[in-house]
Amino acid sequence: IEMRRPASVLRRKKKQTTVDPEPAIRPINTVPDWRMVRSSSVKLTTFKMDDIVKLNVGGQRFDTRLRTLLADRSNELFAHFVVLLETDLTEAKMPPKDAEGNFFLDRDPEHFRTLLNNLRFYVQMQVKQKVANGTNGAIEGDEEIRSTKSVGFFSRMIKN
């Protein structure tokens, strides 16, 4: 006696689920990383002294004016951010930024808060001194920042 399988069993056996193999190359990230797209040839709009600069210092956010960061020429912040005033500013010259577009500084936020408050105080002193000297109270312009040499506020305090 020969037993035959029903046709439905044969059909089931022939039906196999096929799994598409994973593509050999998958996109890692659909959002481009800003460091990967940096182009040194694209000119950017230069900043002005009264522009607000957003900072990420050790994971904490600070907002201040560029004028405040450039108040003391002897401070390392001056050298770090004075490039923002250059007329031929490019992405390659820009200070590093975080994923949200804030300028990133790998420093202790508590110490930076003290430094920033001292720079703000120094800017206020500069304005008061200009008013006392009979000028309009405005702090020096962009051109003077780039060309004038100064010893710096904090170095003068140490000497006195």
C-alpha positions in Angstrom: 0.0 0.0 0.0 1.4 3.2 -1.0 0.6 6.3 1.0 0.6 9.6 -0.6 0.6 12.9 1.0 -2.2 15.3 0.4 -1.6 18.1 -1.9 -2.1 20.7 0.9 0.9 19.3 2.8 3.1 19.4 -0.3 2.1 23.0 -1.0 3.0 23.9 2.6 6.3 22.3 2.3 7.1 24.2 -0.9 6.1 27.5 0.7 9.1 28.9 2.5 9.4 32.3 4.0 12.3 34.1 2.4 14.3 36.6 4.5 15.9 39.4 2.6 19.5 39.6 3.4 20.6 42.8 5.2 22.0 45.3 2.8 25.8 45.3 2.8 25.9 49.1 3.4 23.5 50.7 5.7 23.4 54.5 6.4 24.9 55.0 9.9 23.3 58.3 10.6 20.8 60.3 8.5 21.7 63.5 10.2 25.1 64.7 9.1 27.6 65.4 11.9 28.8 69.1 11.7 32.4 68.0 11.8 32.0 65.8 8.8 30.4 68.7 6.7 32.9 71.3 7.7 34.1 73.2 4.7 37.0 75.6 5.0 36.2 77.4 1.8 32.7 78.6 2.8 32.9 82.2 4.1 30.6 82.9 7.1 29.1 86.2 8.3 31.4 87.8 10.8 30.1 88.5 14.3 29.7 91.9 15.9 30.8 92.9 19.3 27.1 93.1 20.6 26.2 89.7 19.2 25.1 87.1 21.8 27.3 84.1 22.0 25.9 80.8 23.2 28.4 78.7 25.1 28.4 75.1 26.4 31.0 75.0 29.2 31.4 71.5 30.6 27.8 70.7 29.8 26.3 73.9 31.2 24.9 76.6 29.0 26.0 80.2 29.2 24.9 83.2 27.1 27.0 86.4 26.9 27.9 89.1 24.5 31.0 88.7 22.3 32.2 92.0 23.8 32.4 90.4 27.2 34.5 87.4 26.0 36.9 89.9 24.3 37.2 92.3 27.2 40.5 91.1 28.5 43.2 90.5 25.9 45.4 88.6 28.3 42.7 86.0 28.8 42.7 82.8 26.7 39.1 83.4 25.8 40.2 86.5 23.8 42.5 84.4 21.6 39.8 81.7 21.3 37.0 84.0 20.2 38.7 87.0 18.5 38.6 84.9 15.2 34.9 85.6 15.1 35.6 89.2 14.1 37.8 88.3 11.1 36.4 89.4 7.8 37.5 86.1 6.1 35.9 83.8 8.8 35.4 80.2 7.6 34.2 77.0 9.4 37.8 75.8 9.8 38.6 78.9 11.9 35.5 78.7 14.1 35.9 77.5 17.7 34.4 74.0 18.2 30.6 73.7 18.5 28.4 71.1 20.1 25.5 69.3 18.4 23.1 72.2 19.2 25.4 74.8 17.7 26.7 76.3 20.9 30.4 77.1 21.2 32.0 74.3 23.3 34.6 74.8 26.0 35.9 71.8 28.0 36.2 73.7 31.3 34.7 73.5 34.8 31.4 75.5 34.6 31.7 76.8 38.2 35.1 78.3 37.6 34.0 79.7 34.2 31.0 81.4 35.9 33.4 83.3 38.1 35.6 84.2 35.2 32.6 85.4 33.2 31.3 87.5 36.1 34.7 89.1 36.4 34.7 89.9 32.7 31.2 91.4 32.9 32.4 93.6 35.8 35.4 94.6 33.7 33.2 95.6 30.8 31.1 97.8 33.2 34.3 99.4 34.4 35.4 100.2 30.8 32.0 101.8 30.1 32.2 104.0 33.3 35.8 105.0 32.4 34.8 106.0 28.9 31.9 108.1 30.3 34.2 109.7 32.8 36.7 110.6 30.0 33.9 112.3 28.1 33.3 109.8 25.4 29.9 108.4 24.6 30.4 105.4 26.8 30.7 102.9 24.0 33.4 100.4 24.2 36.1 100.2 21.5 35.0 99.0 18.1 35.9 95.8 16.2 38.9 97.4 14.5 40.4 98.7 17.7 40.0 95.2 19.3 42.1 93.7 16.5 44.8 96.4 16.4 45.3 97.7 20.0 47.6 95.9 22.3 46.8 95.7 26.0 48.3 94.1 29.1 44.9 92.9 30.2 42.7 93.5 33.3 43.7 90.4 35.3 47.4 90.9 34.8 47.1 94.5 36.0 45.3 93.4 39.1 48.1 90.9 39.9 50.8 93.6 39.6 48.9 96.1 41.9 
